[in-house]
Amino acid sequence: MSDLPELDDILAPSRGFMHLDDELTALEAARVVVVPVPFDATTCYRPGTREGPQAIIDASRNLELYDTELRRSPCEVVIHTLRAIEPIMGNAAAMTNRIEQVTGQLLDRGKFVATLGGDHSISIGVIRAFAARYPGMSVLQIDAHTDLRETYEDNPLSSATIMRRVLDVCERTAQVGMRSISEPEMQLIEERQLPLWLASDIAARRFRGDRGWIDEVVTSLGDEVYITFDIDAFDPSLVPGTGTPEPGGLGWYEVMDLLSAVAAQRKVIGFDVVELSPLVEGHVSPVVAAKLVYKLIGLALPPQ
């Protein structure tokens, strides 16, 4: 017998992400379900990402419902927030399976799933559930690190291995914003010719007024795209609240330009935002993360 509670037993009270009124949070009417996963057992440097999901939800209280760039209120799609998935500490495989089961149940109900981490390992279970239902999907990783190790500290289900596990279930990936890569990871990238856009190259092209890298990223992706967004992709001057900061990161508007292009030319089927650590910096960083989540919802789900 599974220790996973029935989905209807883990639904949150009416208030959650964006702290919306009841008519904009009802599960049956919701196109979007936000899934908080407060798990950080595999963080590689400073802990605290278990506090990330709640910090994002709390910060979302202060966002305007109306998006001035989209010229609409994305919350009108109806956004339901689950109670946080209970962590299973000391058993990465069991936690991955639990996340995969919850995600799968939601996808089978026809929901658009937006997952809040937690460390990046939580994405493994989510992406496995998506890959089982979207066999031709691509994964767009926006991150400071490639996370392509086979194992990290003898753990194959780690924040440092998430994209290696993605390659087990998904043939098509694109990695954007990287600036920290181990030598074995770079060898794998070169051997498999994995599409990769370094932050330094993006910055150099931006300086020359060259926006072609965005078209290149979009072209590398298939029709259905899952986005996994590690908040350390941003420059730490914008988001210092992460356990593994790296200088020289992406800016807000170049990220928005990329996400807008992907959403306009491909079908975004789901996303996660991970690695926010409010224990490191808990004021600006959660607001940026909350704004990113709301923007992704708006871009991925245009009005019907």
C-alpha positions as CSV (number, residue, x, y, z in Angstrom):
1,M,0.0,0.0,0.0
2,S,1.4,3.4,-1.0
3,D,2.2,5.9,1.8
4,L,1.1,8.7,-0.6
5,P,-2.1,10.3,0.5
6,E,-4.9,10.6,-2.0
7,L,-4.6,13.9,-3.9
8,D,-7.9,15.2,-2.5
9,D,-6.5,14.8,1.0
10,I,-3.5,17.1,0.4
11,L,-5.2,20.0,-1.2
12,A,-4.5,23.4,0.4
13,P,-6.9,25.8,1.9
14,S,-8.2,28.4,-0.5
15,R,-5.3,30.8,0.0
16,G,-1.9,30.1,-1.5
17,F,0.2,31.5,-4.3
18,M,-0.8,35.1,-5.0
19,H,-3.3,34.9,-2.0
20,L,-6.2,35.0,-4.4
21,D,-9.9,35.1,-3.7
22,D,-11.8,31.7,-3.5
23,E,-13.2,32.0,-7.0
24,L,-9.7,32.2,-8.4
25,T,-8.3,29.2,-6.5
26,A,-10.9,26.4,-6.8
27,L,-9.3,23.1,-7.8
28,E,-11.8,21.9,-10.3
29,A,-11.8,25.2,-12.2
30,A,-8.0,25.7,-11.9
31,R,-5.9,25.4,-15.0
32,V,-2.8,25.8,-12.9
33,V,-1.8,23.9,-9.7
34,V,1.2,25.2,-7.7
35,V,3.0,22.4,-5.9
36,P,5.4,23.4,-3.0
37,V,8.2,20.9,-2.3
38,P,10.2,22.0,0.8
39,F,13.1,19.6,0.4
40,D,16.8,20.4,0.6
41,A,18.6,17.2,1.5
42,T,20.9,17.4,-1.5
43,T,22.1,21.0,-1.5
44,C,25.7,21.3,-2.5
45,Y,26.7,24.3,-0.5
46,R,24.5,26.4,1.9
47,P,21.2,24.9,3.0
48,G,17.8,26.7,3.4
49,T,16.0,25.9,0.1
50,R,13.4,24.0,2.1
51,E,12.1,27.4,3.1
52,G,11.9,28.5,-0.5
53,P,8.4,27.5,-1.5
54,Q,6.8,29.2,1.5
55,A,8.9,32.3,1.0
56,I,7.8,32.5,-2.7
57,I,4.1,32.1,-1.7
58,D,4.5,34.8,1.1
59,A,6.2,37.2,-1.3
60,S,3.5,36.7,-4.0
61,R,1.1,38.5,-1.6
62,N,2.7,41.8,-2.6
63,L,2.6,41.3,-6.4
64,E,0.0,43.1,-8.6
65,L,-2.4,40.7,-10.2
66,Y,-2.2,42.8,-13.4
67,D,0.9,42.2,-15.6
68,T,1.8,45.4,-17.3
69,E,3.7,43.7,-20.1
70,L,1.1,41.0,-20.8
71,R,-1.7,43.5,-20.4
72,R,-3.8,41.1,-18.4
73,S,-4.1,39.3,-15.1
74,P,-2.6,35.8,-15.4
75,C,-4.4,34.7,-12.2
76,E,-7.7,34.6,-14.2
77,V,-6.7,31.1,-15.4
78,V,-7.4,30.1,-11.7
79,I,-4.4,29.0,-9.6
80,H,-4.8,26.4,-7.0
81,T,-2.0,25.7,-4.4
82,L,-1.4,22.3,-2.9
83,R,-0.3,21.8,0.7
84,A,3.5,21.2,0.6
85,I,4.5,17.7,-0.3
86,E,5.8,16.1,2.9
87,P,9.6,15.5,2.7
88,I,11.1,12.0,3.1
89,M,14.4,12.7,4.6
90,G,17.3,10.3,4.1
91,N,15.7,8.5,1.2
92,A,16.2,10.4,-2.1
93,A,14.6,7.6,-4.2
94,A,11.4,7.5,-2.1
95,M,11.1,11.3,-2.2
96,T,11.6,11.3,-6.0
97,N,8.9,8.7,-6.3
98,R,6.5,10.7,-4.1
99,I,7.0,13.8,-6.2
100,E,6.6,11.9,-9.4
101,Q,3.3,10.4,-8.2
102,V,1.8,13.7,-7.1
103,T,2.8,15.3,-10.3
104,G,1.4,12.5,-12.4
105,Q,-1.9,12.6,-10.6
106,L,-2.2,16.3,-11.4
107,L,-1.2,15.8,-15.0
108,D,-3.8,13.1,-15.4
109,R,-6.4,15.6,-14.2
110,G,-5.4,17.9,-17.0
111,K,-3.7,20.5,-14.8
112,F,-0.7,22.7,-15.6
113,V,1.8,22.0,-12.9
114,A,4.1,24.7,-11.5
115,T,6.5,23.2,-8.9
116,L,8.3,25.3,-6.2
117,G,11.5,24.0,-4.7
118,G,13.4,23.2,-2.6
119,D,16.7,22.1,-4.0
120,H,17.0,21.1,-7.6
121,S,16.8,17.4,-7.0
122,I,13.0,17.8,-6.7
123,S,12.8,18.4,-10.4
124,I,13.9,14.8,-11.2
125,G,10.5,13.3,-10.0
126,V,8.6,16.1,-11.7
127,I,10.3,15.7,-15.0
128,R,9.9,11.9,-14.9
129,A,6.1,12.3,-14.6
130,F,6.1,14.7,-17.5
131,A,8.3,12.5,-19.7
132,A,6.0,9.6,-19.2
133,R,3.1,11.6,-20.6
134,Y,5.0,13.8,-23.1
135,P,7.5,11.4,-24.7
136,G,8.8,13.9,-27.2
137,M,9.2,16.8,-24.9
138,S,12.3,19.0,-24.5
139,V,13.7,20.3,-21.2
140,L,15.0,23.9,-21.1
141,Q,17.3,24.3,-18.1
142,I,18.1,27.9,-17.0
143,D,20.8,27.7,-14.4
144,A,24.3,28.6,-13.3
145,H,25.4,25.0,-13.2
146,T,25.0,22.2,-15.8
147,D,24.1,19.5,-13.1
148,L,25.3,16.7,-15.3
149,R,27.3,14.6,-12.9
150,E,26.4,10.9,-12.8
151,T,26.5,10.9,-9.0
152,Y,27.4,13.5,-6.3
153,E,28.6,12.2,-3.0
154,D,27.5,8.7,-4.1
155,N,23.9,10.0,-4.7
156,P,22.6,9.7,-8.3
157,L,19.5,11.8,-7.2
158,S,21.1,15.1,-6.3
159,S,20.9,18.7,-7.2
160,A,24.2,18.1,-9.0
161,T,22.8,15.2,-11.1
162,I,19.4,16.5,-12.1
163,M,20.2,17.0,-15.8
164,R,22.0,13.7,-16.1
165,R,18.8,12.0,-14.9
166,V,16.8,14.1,-17.4
167,L,19.0,12.6,-20.1
168,D,17.8,9.2,-19.0
169,V,14.2,10.1,-19.9
170,C,14.5,12.9,-22.4
171,E,16.6,13.1,-25.5
172,R,16.3,16.8,-26.2
173,T,17.6,19.5,-23.8
174,A,18.9,23.1,-23.9
175,Q,21.0,24.6,-21.1
176,V,21.2,28.4,-20.7
177,G,23.1,30.7,-18.3
178,M,25.9,28.3,-17.2
179,R,29.1,29.5,-15.7
180,S,30.2,26.7,-13.5
181,I,31.0,23.3,-15.1
182,S,33.3,20.4,-14.0
183,E,35.7,18.9,-16.5
184,P,33.8,15.6,-16.8
185,E,30.6,17.5,-17.4
186,M,32.2,19.5,-20.2
187,Q,33.5,16.2,-21.7
188,L,30.0,14.8,-21.7
189,I,28.6,18.0,-23.3
190,E,31.2,17.8,-26.1
191,E,30.7,14.0,-26.6
192,R,27.0,14.3,-26.9
193,Q,26.9,17.7,-28.4
194,L,24.5,19.0,-25.9
195,P,23.2,22.5,-26.7
196,L,24.7,24.9,-24.2
197,W,24.7,28.7,-23.9
198,L,27.2,30.0,-21.4
199,A,26.4,33.3,-19.6
200,S,29.7,34.8,-20.7
201,D,28.9,34.2,-24.3
202,I,25.4,35.6,-23.9
203,A,26.9,38.7,-22.3
204,A,29.4,39.2,-25.1
205,R,26.7,38.9,-27.7
206,R,24.5,41.3,-25.8
207,F,27.3,43.8,-25.8
208,R,27.5,43.5,-29.6
209,G,23.7,43.9,-29.9
210,D,23.4,40.3,-31.0
211,R,20.1,38.7,-29.9
212,G,20.5,35.7,-32.1
213,W,21.2,33.4,-29.2
214,I,17.5,33.5,-28.2
215,D,16.5,32.2,-31.7
216,E,19.2,29.5,-31.4
217,V,17.8,28.3,-28.0
218,V,14.2,28.2,-29.4
219,T,15.3,26.3,-32.5
220,S,17.0,23.7,-30.4
221,L,13.8,22.9,-28.6
222,G,10.9,20.6,-29.7
223,D,7.3,21.6,-29.8
224,E,6.6,20.8,-26.2
225,V,8.9,22.3,-23.6
226,Y,9.3,21.8,-19.8
227,I,11.3,24.6,-18.1
228,T,13.4,23.9,-15.0
229,F,14.6,27.2,-13.6
230,D,17.3,27.3,-10.9
231,I,17.2,30.8,-9.4
232,D,21.0,31.0,-9.3
233,A,20.8,31.5,-13.1
234,F,20.2,35.2,-12.2
235,D,23.2,37.3,-11.3
236,P,23.6,37.3,-7.5
237,S,23.2,41.1,-7.5
238,L,19.6,40.4,-8.5
239,V,19.0,37.2,-6.5
240,P,21.5,36.8,-3.7
241,G,19.2,34.4,-1.9
242,T,20.5,31.1,-3.2
243,G,22.9,28.5,-1.7
244,T,25.2,28.3,-4.7
245,P,25.6,31.8,-6.1
246,E,27.9,32.4,-9.1
247,P,28.9,35.8,-10.4
248,G,28.2,36.9,-13.9
249,G,24.6,35.7,-14.2
250,L,21.7,36.6,-16.3
251,G,19.6,39.8,-16.0
252,W,15.8,40.0,-15.6
253,Y,15.0,41.3,-19.0
254,E,17.2,39.0,-21.0
255,V,15.6,36.1,-19.1
256,M,12.1,37.5,-19.9
257,D,13.1,37.9,-23.6
258,L,14.1,34.3,-23.7
259,L,11.0,33.0,-21.9
260,S,8.7,35.2,-24.0
261,A,10.2,33.8,-27.2
262,V,10.0,30.2,-26.0
263,A,6.3,30.6,-25.0
264,A,5.4,32.4,-28.2
265,Q,7.0,29.7,-30.5
266,R,6.6,26.5,-28.4
267,K,4.1,25.0,-26.0
268,V,5.3,25.3,-22.4
269,I,3.8,22.3,-20.7
270,G,5.1,22.9,-17.1
271,F,7.9,24.4,-15.1
272,D,9.7,24.5,-11.8
273,V,11.5,27.2,-9.9
274,V,14.1,26.0,-7.4
275,E,17.0,26.8,-5.2
276,L,15.7,29.9,-3.5
277,S,17.2,30.1,0.0
278,P,15.5,32.9,2.0
279,L,17.8,32.1,4.9
280,V,20.6,33.6,2.9
281,E,18.6,36.6,1.8
282,G,14.9,36.7,2.4
283,H,13.7,40.1,1.2
284,V,14.4,40.8,-2.5
285,S,15.1,37.3,-3.7
286,P,11.7,35.8,-2.8
287,V,10.0,38.7,-4.6
288,V,12.0,38.1,-7.7
289,A,11.2,34.4,-7.6
290,A,7.5,35.0,-7.0
291,K,7.4,37.4,-9.9
292,L,9.2,34.8,-12.1
293,V,6.6,32.2,-11.2
294,Y,3.7,34.5,-12.0
295,K,5.3,35.6,-15.2
296,L,5.9,32.0,-16.3
297,I,2.2,31.2,-15.7
298,G,1.2,34.2,-17.7
299,L,3.5,33.4,-20.6
300,A,2.6,29.7,-20.7
301,L,-1.2,30.0,-20.4
302,P,-2.7,32.7,-22.6
303,P,-6.4,33.4,-22.2
304,Q,-8.7,30.8,-23.6
